[in-house]
Amino acid sequence: MQAEIQNVVELVNKLNAQALATAKEVAAINTRVVDKLVSQQLGLVTEAVQGGVKQLELLREPKGVKEYVSAQAELAREGAEKVLAATRETVAVVNAARDELNALVEKGAEAVTASVKQAAAKKVA
């Protein structure tokens, strides 16, 4: 009976250690994702400010309505391209994180299965 209790305690300790290691890896993945997304958002804010400055420059320079509307359309196109590129980058970052987390879950499931099988083998022996 004492040996069985010891085996259960060892299994629980091993599973807890594996869970802690996995939690640290998840935290590292999350930190990388947040860093990338915050950096990207800061880049978009910078682009928005620069777009605003260009808007003001257009108003400052005396031009005809046709030229002004054309310049506005060009600024809108540039802005849309930058947002689309940022969206694609965001999708890539999130997909990479998903892949890392899926691999981590698979690795963890394999480790738990191996630990339980090892404990079961001890009980049989």
Backbone torsions as a table, in degrees:
resi	resn	phi	psi	omega
1	MET	NA	-43.6	179.8
2	GLN	-61.5	-39.6	179.8
3	ALA	-65.5	-39.0	179.2
4	GLU	-64.2	-43.0	178.3
5	ILE	-62.4	-43.5	178.8
6	GLN	-60.8	-42.0	178.4
7	ASN	-62.5	-41.1	179.3
8	VAL	-65.5	-43.2	179.2
9	VAL	-62.5	-43.4	178.4
10	GLU	-62.5	-41.5	179.1
11	LEU	-63.8	-45.5	179.6
12	VAL	-62.4	-42.9	178.1
13	ASN	-61.8	-42.9	179.8
14	LYS	-65.3	-44.0	179.5
15	LEU	-64.9	-38.0	176.9
16	ASN	-64.1	-40.9	178.5
17	ALA	-64.1	-41.9	178.0
18	GLN	-65.0	-40.3	179.5
19	ALA	-64.5	-40.3	178.5
20	LEU	-64.6	-44.1	178.4
21	ALA	-62.1	-40.8	178.6
22	THR	-65.7	-42.3	179.0
23	ALA	-61.1	-39.0	177.3
24	LYS	-64.7	-39.8	178.8
25	GLU	-67.0	-40.4	177.5
26	VAL	-62.5	-42.9	178.1
27	ALA	-61.2	-40.3	178.8
28	ALA	-65.2	-41.7	177.6
29	ILE	-62.5	-47.3	-179.7
30	ASN	-60.6	-40.5	179.3
31	THR	-62.7	-44.6	178.8
32	ARG	-62.0	-42.5	-179.1
33	VAL	-64.5	-46.2	-179.5
34	VAL	-62.3	-43.2	178.4
35	ASP	-58.3	-46.0	-179.1
36	LYS	-65.2	-43.5	-177.5
37	LEU	-69.7	-38.3	177.7
38	VAL	-65.1	-42.8	177.9
39	SER	-60.1	-42.8	178.9
40	GLN	-64.1	-42.7	179.5
41	GLN	-63.9	-39.8	176.8
42	LEU	-62.1	-38.5	176.6
43	GLY	-62.9	-40.0	178.3
44	LEU	-67.2	-38.4	177.3
45	VAL	-63.1	-42.9	177.5
46	THR	-59.8	-44.4	178.2
47	GLU	-62.5	-39.4	179.6
48	ALA	-64.5	-42.4	178.5
49	VAL	-63.9	-44.4	178.5
50	GLN	-62.3	-38.4	176.1
51	GLY	-62.5	-39.9	176.9
52	GLY	-63.5	-39.7	177.6
53	VAL	-63.8	-42.6	178.2
54	LYS	-63.0	-36.9	176.7
55	GLN	-60.2	-46.0	179.8
56	LEU	-64.5	-38.3	178.1
57	GLU	-63.1	-37.5	177.9
58	LEU	-63.8	-39.0	179.7
59	LEU	-70.2	-31.5	-177.1
60	ARG	-72.4	-36.3	-177.3
61	GLU	-83.1	123.5	-180.0
62	PRO	-72.2	118.7	178.5
63	LYS	-142.3	171.0	176.3
64	GLY	-77.5	167.9	-179.1
65	VAL	-61.9	-41.5	-178.7
66	LYS	-60.6	-46.0	179.8
67	GLU	-66.0	-39.2	179.5
68	TYR	-63.7	-46.8	-179.8
69	VAL	-63.6	-39.7	178.4
70	SER	-63.1	-44.3	178.8
71	ALA	-64.9	-38.7	177.5
72	GLN	-62.7	-43.0	179.1
73	ALA	-62.6	-40.0	178.5
74	GLU	-65.2	-42.8	176.9
75	LEU	-61.8	-41.0	178.8
76	ALA	-64.3	-41.0	178.6
77	ARG	-63.1	-45.9	179.0
78	GLU	-60.4	-44.4	179.5
79	GLY	-62.5	-42.7	179.3
80	ALA	-63.5	-38.9	178.0
81	GLU	-63.6	-40.9	-179.6
82	LYS	-68.0	-39.7	178.5
83	VAL	-66.7	-41.4	178.4
84	LEU	-62.3	-42.7	177.8
85	ALA	-63.0	-40.8	178.2
86	ALA	-65.5	-38.5	178.1
87	THR	-63.2	-44.1	178.0
88	ARG	-62.5	-40.1	178.5
89	GLU	-65.2	-40.1	178.3
90	THR	-61.7	-44.9	178.6
91	VAL	-60.6	-41.4	179.2
92	ALA	-63.8	-42.6	179.7
93	VAL	-63.5	-46.0	-178.5
94	VAL	-67.0	-40.3	177.7
95	ASN	-63.9	-40.2	177.7
96	ALA	-63.4	-41.5	177.9
97	ALA	-64.7	-41.5	177.3
98	ARG	-58.2	-45.6	180.0
99	ASP	-62.5	-42.1	178.4
100	GLU	-62.9	-43.7	-179.5
101	LEU	-67.5	-39.3	177.0
102	ASN	-61.4	-43.4	178.4
103	ALA	-63.4	-38.1	179.3
104	LEU	-65.8	-41.1	178.3
105	VAL	-64.3	-44.1	178.5
106	GLU	-61.9	-43.9	178.6
107	LYS	-61.7	-43.4	179.4
108	GLY	-64.8	-40.7	179.0
109	ALA	-63.6	-41.0	177.6
110	GLU	-63.8	-41.3	-179.8
111	ALA	-65.7	-41.8	179.1
112	VAL	-64.9	-44.2	179.1
113	THR	-59.5	-44.1	179.8
114	ALA	-64.1	-41.1	-179.8
115	SER	-64.9	-42.3	-179.6
116	VAL	-67.3	-41.5	178.5
117	LYS	-63.1	-39.2	179.8
118	GLN	-65.3	-41.4	178.8
119	ALA	-66.9	-38.6	178.6
120	ALA	-65.6	-37.3	177.9
121	ALA	-64.6	-36.7	177.5
122	LYS	-64.6	-39.9	-178.0
123	LYS	-67.0	-38.0	-179.2
124	VAL	-70.4	-36.9	-175.7
125	ALA	-75.3	NA	NA
